[in-house]
Amino acid sequence: MSPAPLTVTVRVPAKVNVQLVVGGLRPDGFHDLANVFLAVGLHDEVTATPADRLRITASGPDAHQVPLDETNLVARAALALAARHGIEPRVHLHISKDIPVAGGMAGGSADGAAALVACDALWATGTTRKELLAICADLGSDVPFSLVGGVALGRGRGELLEPVEVTGTFHWVFAVADGGLSTPAVYRECDRLRAASGAGHTAADIPEPQPSPQLLAALRMGDAAALAGALCNDLQAAAVSLRPALAETLRVGTSGGALAALVSGSGPTCAFLAENPEAAKSIAETLRASGTCRKVRIASGPVPGATVIAGCLPEQPA
């Protein structure tokens, strides 16, 4: 049996929701979703090393916004895995941030998935993929996809995943806004806007969400133009209502050559689909010059989910 490593680093990607169809408010306070996730090449890394107690640190852009206590999904992941195996969560977890914080790109969920994989490797607990996914689902709706990566359809709250066939690579530009948006607040605003429209906002009023056949076909064919015509996000109106400046960011990126634009998840990051890498660079330059966002990032996808990229084993005797 191989010895457990003394340190493990796991890389985990951000996501963009190429389709987010939101059902009505359920009695339990959640919404059923048809949520098509696509993992993109902006990554956080979580490194696990043995310690005398659970400790969280963070570095990188916006690291000061990352909670370092047990509210962080990284800590909750370690605690959940340790409890499942009856061990003490003696680990130092360091988060190296590159995914925008509170930007609608599942950075916190990604870190939780990475911590789970890192602790499983560090502690040599041998947790099955099925068990890891179950822990992920308990941690949050987006965490299972962060483990899986690629492209997937999320049902339920988004945690029930089905693989989606995809061909080729899609090119994206992300405009990162100042400050974050609370996901629960965006869902509440979505419910408010629906109720104000007179259409109703409960699960009894809204049809069960379904994935778009046109969008799934575009992914399967690797057709960026067709994907552009099928992108949708039912939370976009609510995000723009809470942060009206996003409308101008979306307009600038679209006028700058994007095939399509949408708010990523609950926002406030805006995502722009580009025809190719050269177009992505041009769109990024237009957005940077506009002053409508804090930061611009270019990425492509799909990419794999949480992956061990480094593991240092103890030295073996000669």
C-alpha positions in Angstrom: 0.0 0.0 0.0 1.4 3.4 -0.9 2.0 5.9 1.9 -0.2 8.9 2.2 1.4 12.1 0.9 2.6 14.8 3.3 1.0 17.6 1.2 -1.6 17.6 -1.6 -2.5 20.4 -4.0 -5.7 20.3 -6.0 -6.6 22.6 -8.9 -10.3 23.4 -9.5 -12.0 25.4 -12.2 -14.6 28.2 -12.3 -17.8 27.7 -14.1 -20.2 29.7 -16.4 -23.9 28.8 -16.6 -24.6 28.6 -20.3 -28.3 27.9 -19.4 -29.9 28.6 -16.0 -33.7 28.0 -16.1 -35.2 28.7 -12.6 -38.4 27.1 -11.5 -40.8 28.6 -9.0 -40.2 28.9 -5.3 -40.6 25.6 -3.6 -42.1 25.2 -0.1 -38.6 24.4 1.3 -37.3 27.8 0.0 -35.3 26.4 -2.9 -36.0 26.4 -6.7 -35.8 23.6 -9.1 -33.3 24.3 -11.9 -32.2 23.2 -15.3 -28.7 24.4 -15.0 -26.1 23.7 -17.7 -22.6 24.2 -16.3 -19.5 24.7 -18.3 -16.1 24.6 -16.6 -13.6 27.2 -17.7 -9.9 27.7 -17.3 -9.8 30.1 -14.4 -8.6 28.1 -11.4 -8.2 28.1 -7.7 -5.8 25.8 -5.9 -6.2 24.3 -2.5 -3.2 22.7 -0.7 -3.6 20.4 2.3 -0.9 19.7 4.8 -1.0 18.0 8.2 -1.6 20.3 11.2 -2.5 20.0 14.8 -6.0 21.5 14.1 -8.1 22.7 11.2 -6.7 25.9 9.9 -7.6 27.9 6.7 -5.4 30.5 5.0 -5.8 32.2 1.6 -3.8 34.3 -0.9 -4.2 35.8 -4.3 -6.6 38.4 -5.7 -9.5 39.3 -3.3 -8.2 36.9 -0.7 -9.1 39.4 2.0 -12.8 38.7 1.2 -12.4 34.9 1.9 -13.7 33.8 5.3 -11.1 31.8 7.2 -13.4 30.2 9.7 -15.8 27.3 9.6 -18.3 29.2 7.4 -15.9 28.6 4.5 -16.9 25.6 2.4 -13.2 24.5 2.5 -13.5 24.0 6.3 -17.0 22.4 6.0 -15.7 19.9 3.4 -12.8 18.9 5.7 -15.1 18.5 8.7 -17.7 16.5 6.7 -15.0 14.1 5.3 -13.4 13.7 8.8 -16.8 13.0 10.4 -17.6 10.4 7.7 -14.4 8.5 8.5 -14.3 9.1 12.3 -11.0 11.0 12.3 -9.9 14.4 13.5 -9.8 17.2 10.9 -6.1 18.0 11.6 -5.2 19.8 8.4 -4.0 23.2 7.2 -5.9 24.1 4.0 -4.4 27.0 2.0 -6.5 28.5 -0.8 -4.7 30.2 -3.7 -7.4 32.3 -5.3 -7.7 33.2 -8.9 -11.5 32.7 -9.5 -13.3 36.0 -8.7 -14.8 36.1 -5.2 -18.6 36.3 -5.0 -18.7 36.7 -8.8 -21.2 34.0 -9.8 -18.5 31.7 -11.0 -18.7 29.2 -8.1 -15.3 30.1 -6.6 -16.4 29.1 -3.1 -18.0 25.9 -4.3 -14.9 25.1 -6.3 -12.7 25.5 -3.2 -15.0 23.2 -1.2 -14.7 20.5 -3.9 -10.9 20.9 -4.0 -10.6 20.7 -0.2 -12.6 17.5 -0.3 -10.3 15.9 -2.9 -7.2 17.1 -1.2 -8.2 15.9 2.3 -9.2 12.5 0.9 -5.8 12.1 -0.7 -3.9 13.5 2.3 -5.7 11.3 4.8 -5.8 8.3 2.4 -9.5 7.7 3.3 -10.2 6.1 -0.1 -13.6 7.8 -0.4 -15.6 6.6 -3.4 -16.6 9.1 -6.1 -20.2 8.5 -5.2 -19.6 9.3 -1.6 -17.6 12.4 -2.5 -20.5 13.6 -4.7 -22.9 13.0 -1.8 -20.8 15.2 0.5 -20.6 17.8 -2.2 -24.4 17.9 -2.6 -24.7 18.4 1.2 -22.2 21.3 1.0 -24.0 23.3 -1.7 -25.8 23.2 -5.1 -22.7 24.1 -7.2 -20.1 21.9 -5.4 -20.8 18.6 -7.2 -20.1 20.2 -10.6 -16.9 21.7 -9.3 -15.8 18.1 -8.6 -16.9 16.8 -12.0 -16.0 19.7 -14.4 -16.5 19.5 -18.1 -20.1 20.2 -19.1 -23.1 18.9 -17.1 -26.8 19.5 -16.6 -27.7 20.1 -13.0 -31.3 19.4 -11.9 -32.9 19.7 -8.5 -31.1 22.5 -6.9 -28.4 22.0 -9.5 -26.7 19.2 -7.5 -28.2 16.3 -9.5 -25.8 16.0 -12.5 -26.1 14.5 -15.9 -23.2 14.6 -18.3 -23.6 16.7 -21.4 -21.9 15.7 -24.7 -19.7 18.5 -26.0 -17.3 18.9 -28.9 -14.4 21.4 -29.2 -13.6 24.5 -27.1 -15.6 27.6 -26.4 -13.9 31.0 -25.8 -15.0 33.4 -23.1 -14.3 36.8 -21.7 -15.4 37.6 -18.2 -16.0 41.1 -16.9 -15.6 41.2 -13.1 -17.6 43.8 -11.3 -16.8 45.8 -8.2 -18.1 43.9 -5.1 -20.3 40.8 -5.1 -23.9 39.9 -5.2 -25.6 37.7 -2.6 -27.0 34.6 -4.4 -30.0 34.4 -2.0 -30.7 38.1 -2.6 -30.7 37.5 -6.4 -33.2 34.6 -6.0 -35.4 36.7 -3.8 -35.3 39.5 -6.4 -36.2 37.0 -9.1 -39.2 35.9 -7.1 -40.2 39.5 -6.5 -40.0 40.4 -10.2 -42.0 37.4 -11.1 -44.7 38.2 -8.5 -44.8 41.8 -9.6 -45.4 40.8 -13.3 -48.5 39.0 -12.2 -47.3 35.6 -13.6 -46.7 34.1 -10.1 -43.5 33.0 -8.6 -44.1 29.7 -6.8 -43.6 26.1 -8.1 -47.3 25.9 -8.7 -47.1 28.9 -11.1 -43.9 28.3 -13.0 -43.4 25.3 -15.4 -40.8 22.7 -14.4 -37.5 23.9 -15.9 -36.1 22.0 -18.8 -32.8 22.2 -20.7 -32.9 23.8 -24.2 -32.6 21.2 -27.0 -31.0 23.9 -29.2 -28.4 24.6 -26.5 -27.6 20.9 -26.0 -27.3 20.4 -29.8 -24.9 23.5 -30.1 -22.7 22.0 -27.3 -22.7 18.6 -29.0 -21.7 20.1 -32.3 -19.2 22.6 -30.9 -21.1 25.4 -32.7 -20.3 28.7 -30.9 -22.8 30.7 -33.0 -25.6 28.3 -32.3 -24.7 28.3 -28.6 -24.8 32.1 -28.6 -28.4 32.0 -29.8 -29.4 29.6 -27.0 -27.7 31.1 -24.0 -30.1 32.1 -21.2 -30.1 33.0 -17.5 -33.4 33.5 -15.7 -31.5 35.3 -12.9 -30.1 37.9 -15.2 -33.0 40.4 -14.8 -32.8 40.1 -11.0 -29.0 40.6 -11.0 -29.4 43.7 -13.3 -32.2 45.0 -11.1 -30.0 44.8 -8.0 -26.9 46.1 -10.0 -28.2 48.3 -12.8 -24.6 49.1 -14.0 -24.4 45.5 -15.3 -26.6 46.5 -18.3 -23.9 48.8 -19.6 -21.2 46.2 -19.2 -23.3 43.7 -21.2 -23.9 46.3 -23.9 -20.3 47.2 -24.2 -19.1 43.6 -24.5 -21.8 42.8 -27.1 -21.0 45.9 -29.2 -17.3 45.0 -28.9 -17.9 41.8 -30.9 -19.2 39.2 -28.5 -21.4 36.6 -30.1 -23.6 36.8 -27.0 -23.5 38.0 -23.4 -25.1 37.1 -20.1 -24.7 37.4 -16.4 -22.8 34.4 -15.0 -25.1 32.6 -12.5 -26.3 35.0 -9.9 -23.7 37.6 -10.9 -22.3 40.1 -10.9 -19.6 38.8 -13.3 -20.7 39.1 -17.0 -19.7 36.4 -19.5 -19.1 37.1 -23.2 -18.9 34.2 -25.7 -16.3 34.9 -28.4 -16.0 33.4 -31.9 -12.3 32.5 -31.4 -9.2 33.5 -29.3 -8.5 36.6 -31.3 -12.1 37.9 -30.9 -11.8 37.2 -27.2 -8.7 39.4 -27.0 -10.5 42.2 -28.9 -13.6 42.0 -26.6 -11.4 42.1 -23.5 -9.6 45.2 -24.8 -12.9 47.0 -25.4 -14.2 46.1 -21.9 -11.0 47.2 -20.2 -11.1 50.5 -22.1 -14.8 51.1 -21.2 -14.3 51.4 -17.4 -17.5 49.4 -16.9 -15.8 46.7 -14.9 -13.1 46.2 -12.3 -11.2 43.4 -14.1 -11.3 41.4 -17.4 -10.3 37.8 -17.7 -10.1 35.5 -20.8 -10.7 31.8 -20.5 -11.8 28.8 -22.5 -13.5 25.6 -21.8 -14.6 23.0 -21.0 -11.9 21.9 -18.7 -11.7 19.1 -16.1 -13.0 19.4 -12.5 -11.1 19.1 -9.3 -7.7 17.5 -10.0 -4.7 16.6 -7.9 -1.8 18.4 -9.5 0.9 17.8 -6.8 1.4 15.4 -4.0 4.6 15.2 -2.0 5.3 11.7 -0.5 7.5 11.1 2.5 11.0 10.0 1.7 11.4 6.2 1.6 14.3 4.5 3.3 17.2 3.6 1.0 
